[in-house]
Amino acid sequence: MLSLRIVLALLPSIGMGMQAPVSSFPSPPAAAAPGVSGQAPPRTPDVHFVPTPTAVVDAMLKLANVTSSDVIYDLGSGDGRIVITAAQKFGARGVGIELDRQLVSEANKKASKAGVADKVTFLSTDLFKADISEATVVTLYLLPSINLRLQPKLMRELKPGTRIVSHRFDMGEWKPEQEAIVGSVHVFLWTIPDKRTP
């Protein structure tokens, strides 16, 4: 979610085997080259994708208590493994939001191979601009600063009772309701409160 490519320098200190999905956090617009129309080139992801280990995927879905009635939105979905796993194991529908078109293409191929292409959709778009209101579960593996920027959108667009699960990073002052540990990795759960609650 500032230039976030510094995450590469942080990887050795926060452990290997983590997933840092490609962020949909927008890069600053680049200036158009002389003689070219005023359109800026397409945005590129600010964080490099590192796959989430299977055990962490399973822990995230278990902590969110995913069922066949859920619609899962994975923000920064990478190769699609979280929504594909949710569809395979629980029969849930899923939507992956991913800025990197190549990863979206890879995710679609994996969904077809897994036999769940009818249950999952992958969109190449900025997660801050995506409509996430249909979600009953939202999964994240983003940086702390991005989680904090994303929090108002989650509160504004998601229905009360929607579960949010984050791999590794929390939401600052918004304390999680539950937490699981997989090896040395923390997984956090929040629920969108009833908006009528003062």
C-alpha positions as CSV (number, residue, x, y, z in Angstrom):
1,M,0.0,0.0,0.0
2,L,5.1,5.6,-0.6
3,S,7.4,3.3,-2.5
4,L,7.0,-0.1,-1.1
5,R,9.7,-1.8,-2.9
6,I,11.7,-1.6,0.4
7,V,9.8,-4.7,1.3
8,L,12.4,-6.6,-0.6
9,A,15.0,-5.4,1.9
10,L,12.8,-6.5,4.8
11,L,12.2,-10.1,3.6
12,P,15.3,-11.6,5.3
13,S,14.4,-10.0,8.6
14,I,10.7,-11.1,8.6
15,G,11.4,-14.7,7.5
16,M,11.4,-16.7,4.3
17,G,8.4,-18.7,3.1
18,M,6.0,-15.7,3.5
19,Q,3.6,-14.4,0.9
20,A,3.8,-10.8,0.1
21,P,1.2,-10.6,-2.7
22,V,1.5,-8.1,-5.3
23,S,0.0,-5.0,-4.0
24,S,-2.7,-3.1,-5.8
25,F,-1.4,0.1,-4.2
26,P,-0.9,2.6,-7.0
27,S,2.5,3.9,-7.9
28,P,2.8,7.7,-8.5
29,P,1.8,8.5,-12.1
30,A,4.8,8.8,-14.4
31,A,5.3,11.8,-16.6
32,A,4.5,11.2,-20.3
33,A,7.4,11.1,-22.6
34,P,7.8,14.1,-25.0
35,G,5.8,13.7,-28.1
36,V,3.6,11.0,-26.6
37,S,-0.1,11.6,-25.7
38,G,-0.7,12.7,-22.1
39,Q,-1.5,9.2,-20.9
40,A,0.7,7.8,-18.2
41,P,2.1,4.3,-18.7
42,P,0.2,1.5,-16.8
43,R,0.9,1.2,-13.1
44,T,3.2,-1.6,-12.0
45,P,2.9,-3.4,-8.6
46,D,4.9,-1.9,-5.7
47,V,5.4,-5.2,-3.8
48,H,6.8,-8.4,-5.3
49,F,4.6,-11.5,-5.0
50,V,5.9,-14.3,-2.8
51,P,3.5,-17.3,-2.5
52,T,1.6,-17.9,0.8
53,P,2.5,-21.4,2.2
54,T,-0.3,-23.9,2.0
55,A,-0.5,-24.2,5.8
56,V,-1.0,-20.5,6.1
57,V,-3.7,-20.5,3.4
58,D,-5.5,-23.3,5.3
59,A,-5.2,-21.4,8.6
60,M,-6.6,-18.2,7.1
61,L,-9.7,-20.0,5.7
62,K,-10.2,-22.0,9.0
63,L,-9.9,-18.9,11.1
64,A,-12.5,-17.2,8.9
65,N,-14.8,-20.2,9.2
66,V,-15.3,-20.3,5.5
67,T,-18.3,-22.2,4.1
68,S,-20.0,-22.8,0.8
69,S,-22.2,-19.8,1.3
70,D,-19.3,-17.4,1.5
71,V,-17.9,-15.0,-1.2
72,I,-14.2,-14.5,-0.6
73,Y,-12.3,-11.4,-1.9
74,D,-8.5,-11.7,-1.8
75,L,-7.0,-8.3,-2.1
76,G,-3.6,-8.7,-3.8
77,S,-4.4,-12.2,-4.9
78,G,-1.2,-13.1,-6.7
79,D,-1.5,-16.5,-8.3
80,G,-5.0,-17.0,-6.9
81,R,-4.2,-19.8,-4.4
82,I,-6.4,-18.5,-1.6
83,V,-9.7,-18.2,-3.5
84,I,-8.9,-21.4,-5.5
85,T,-8.4,-23.3,-2.2
86,A,-11.6,-21.8,-0.8
87,A,-13.5,-23.0,-3.8
88,Q,-11.9,-26.5,-3.8
89,K,-12.2,-27.2,-0.1
90,F,-15.3,-25.4,0.9
91,G,-17.3,-24.7,-2.3
92,A,-17.1,-21.0,-1.7
93,R,-17.2,-18.4,-4.5
94,G,-14.1,-16.2,-4.8
95,V,-12.8,-13.0,-6.4
96,G,-9.1,-12.2,-6.6
97,I,-8.1,-8.5,-7.0
98,E,-4.6,-8.3,-8.5
99,L,-2.9,-5.5,-10.4
100,D,-0.4,-7.7,-12.2
101,R,-2.0,-9.0,-15.4
102,Q,0.4,-11.8,-15.8
103,L,-0.5,-13.1,-12.3
104,V,-4.2,-12.8,-13.2
105,S,-3.6,-14.9,-16.2
106,E,-1.7,-17.5,-14.2
107,A,-4.5,-17.5,-11.6
108,N,-7.1,-18.2,-14.3
109,K,-5.1,-21.1,-15.6
110,K,-4.8,-22.6,-12.2
111,A,-8.5,-22.2,-11.5
112,S,-9.3,-24.0,-14.7
113,K,-6.8,-26.8,-13.9
114,A,-8.3,-27.1,-10.4
115,G,-11.8,-27.4,-11.8
116,V,-13.2,-24.3,-10.1
117,A,-13.2,-21.7,-12.9
118,D,-17.0,-21.5,-12.5
119,K,-16.6,-20.4,-8.9
120,V,-13.7,-17.9,-9.0
121,T,-13.0,-14.7,-10.9
122,F,-9.8,-12.7,-11.1
123,L,-9.7,-9.0,-11.8
124,S,-6.7,-6.9,-12.8
125,T,-7.5,-3.6,-11.0
126,D,-6.4,-1.4,-8.1
127,L,-7.7,-2.8,-4.8
128,F,-8.5,0.7,-3.6
129,K,-10.8,1.2,-6.5
130,A,-12.4,-2.3,-6.6
131,D,-16.0,-2.8,-5.4
132,I,-15.7,-5.3,-2.6
133,S,-19.2,-4.9,-1.2
134,E,-20.3,-8.5,-2.1
135,A,-17.6,-10.1,0.1
136,T,-18.5,-12.0,3.2
137,V,-14.8,-12.8,3.8
138,V,-11.8,-10.6,2.8
139,T,-8.2,-12.0,2.9
140,L,-5.1,-9.9,2.9
141,Y,-1.4,-10.2,2.8
142,L,-0.3,-6.6,2.5
143,L,2.1,-4.3,4.4
144,P,1.0,-2.7,7.6
145,S,0.8,0.8,6.0
146,I,-1.5,-0.6,3.3
147,N,-3.7,-2.3,5.8
148,L,-4.1,1.0,7.6
149,R,-5.0,2.8,4.4
150,L,-7.4,0.1,3.5
151,Q,-9.2,0.0,6.8
152,P,-11.7,2.9,6.0
153,K,-12.6,1.2,2.7
154,L,-13.3,-2.1,4.5
155,M,-15.5,-0.3,7.1
156,R,-17.3,1.7,4.5
157,E,-18.0,-1.0,1.9
158,L,-18.3,-4.3,3.8
159,K,-21.5,-5.5,5.4
160,P,-21.6,-6.0,9.2
161,G,-20.5,-9.6,10.0
162,T,-18.0,-9.7,7.1
163,R,-14.8,-11.4,8.3
164,I,-11.3,-10.1,7.5
165,V,-8.2,-12.3,7.7
166,S,-4.7,-10.9,7.4
167,H,-1.5,-13.0,7.0
168,R,1.3,-11.6,9.2
169,F,0.3,-7.9,9.5
170,D,-2.3,-6.4,11.8
171,M,-4.5,-3.3,11.6
172,G,-2.8,-1.1,14.2
173,E,-5.3,0.2,16.8
174,W,-8.1,-2.0,15.4
175,K,-7.4,-5.1,17.6
176,P,-8.1,-8.6,16.1
177,E,-10.8,-10.8,17.6
178,Q,-8.8,-13.9,17.1
179,E,-5.2,-14.8,16.2
180,A,-3.6,-18.0,15.0
181,I,0.1,-18.9,14.7
182,V,1.4,-21.1,12.0
183,G,5.1,-21.8,12.7
184,S,6.3,-18.3,13.3
185,V,3.6,-16.6,11.2
186,H,0.7,-14.8,12.8
187,V,-2.8,-14.8,11.2
188,F,-5.3,-12.2,12.4
189,L,-9.2,-12.1,12.3
190,W,-11.5,-9.1,12.5
191,T,-15.3,-8.8,11.9
192,I,-17.0,-5.7,10.5
193,P,-19.2,-4.4,13.3
194,D,-22.8,-3.4,13.1
195,K,-22.7,0.1,11.7
196,R,-25.6,1.1,14.0
197,T,-23.4,0.4,17.0
198,P,-22.2,3.8,18.5
